[in-house]
Amino acid sequence: MNRQTDLQHIELFIDGRHVKPSSGEYSVDIDPATEEPIAAVALGSKADVDVAVKAARAALKVWGGMRAADRGRILQRAADLIEEHSEELIQIESRDAGKPLGGVRRQDMPAVIDTIRYYAGWCDKITGSVVPTRPDALTYTVREPVGVVGAIIPWNFPMMIGMWKIAPALACGCTVVVKPAELTPLSMLRIAELLVEAGLPPGVFNVVTGKGSVVGEALVQHPDVNKVTFTGSPNVGRGILQGAASNFKRVTLELGGKSANVIFADANLDRAARSAASGIFFNAGQVCSAGSRVLVERSAYDEVVDRLVARAKTIKVGSPEAPDTTMGPVVSANQLKTVLNYIDIGRSEGASAVIGGARIGKKGYYVQPTIFAKVAHEMRISQEEIFGPVLSVIPFDDEQDALRMANGTAYSLAAGVWSADIGRVHRMAAGLKAGTVWINTYGYTDVRLPWGGSGESGFGREHGEAALENFTEPKSVWMAIDQ
């Protein structure tokens, strides 16, 4: 039986309109909460990517040549339209990614609107400077759009992380071809319609759905794509770097994380435990900066474990549509398998699952909130990114011991520190290898602050003024002045 027969067919979005995939093939988009099909989504091909890139290349002259203030006005209108349709987008995102409606309404949607408005305001403020060199010359710099951008978006925050890439690229005058994650393509296709309705010229924003091994690879290797921005796994990031070498594309990578949340005995332990639980169980642990390692000073270890277990017991796992749900399913059957496999690994390594450790039910990709105690720093569950609701709690003896373990993975995206000692938290912030350090809090982001990491967490920064560097090229102009 063909499951696609009675499903709505969702097409590609190229040059301002929906188009059928050249292959004529579609994949079934699955609801993670029910395992039921949602829609049949176009499987793009290398040929479709080529059409989209050509449209983006042609539109670059229009969009990049437009008055910057006019670009800003169009993006502000887009923000208004997205806000007007926010509840529709929330419903799409929740069903497609298995995210609780309350979380999307509280976190994802406001961030999407804030991001596009923030970068709309930047459009006419991307300036160069006059640089004095010698008296017989006028020398200055300008910033020009980098060109056509390939944006490859993850499945954990499709709208939010998508907008982190799209909004600054458009503000800088670039055109964009988006490749959404195959598991969660629907919200970006709806946003494409709203951007065109707001006045974006055809070809400025294109969406090609499909497999990463086909569409993503074609974008990365396309000679007319000038820039690739990617959020996802380190292994895929390595492949993107190799593919981008074909025409020396500029690349920004936001990859994995195994973030340490360090709790000293003098911290407010109740507040620290509440925040640490949120830091791992929010979005079912499918967050690059999830605080998946909680490092606790040995004298407070048992108390913090007890508090974390108590918090985990309050988490309501269930349907994303239910108003009291605080954690939904993981995104797919493969992700469910991965998470459960890591739970088995933790047990085999000698760690103790003090709560959780199993699948919930037989329908939907639900995993119990899981906390491992008696975790050693060297264990795989402490070193490898699980990307699920699984927390490792590790004891430490002093600041140096905490730093050694916090910095002792291949990742360096984020970290947290909890202590009442102001000198200590500043020493720790200086010593932690992380792009973001939270002190006596955890997990907050803002589009005005740079975001990114190094090592297996990638390179480059999104957010803030730093993101404008990703999508512009500086040009020096030297003009001789007759004496």
Helices and strands as residue ranges (DSSP letters): E 9-10, E 12-14, E 17-19, E 26-30, E 37-42, H 46-64, H 68-84, H 86-97, H 101-103, I 104-108, H 109-122, G 123-125, E 137-145, E 148-152, H 158-171, E 175-179, H 186-198, E 205-207, I 212-216, H 217-221, E 227-231, H 234-244, E 250-254, E 260-263, H 269-281, G 282-285, E 293-297, G 298-300, H 301-313, H 333-348, E 352-355, E 359-360, E 366-367, E 370-373, H 380-383, E 390-396, H 399-406, E 414-418, H 422-431, E 436-439, E 458-459, G 465-471, E 472-480
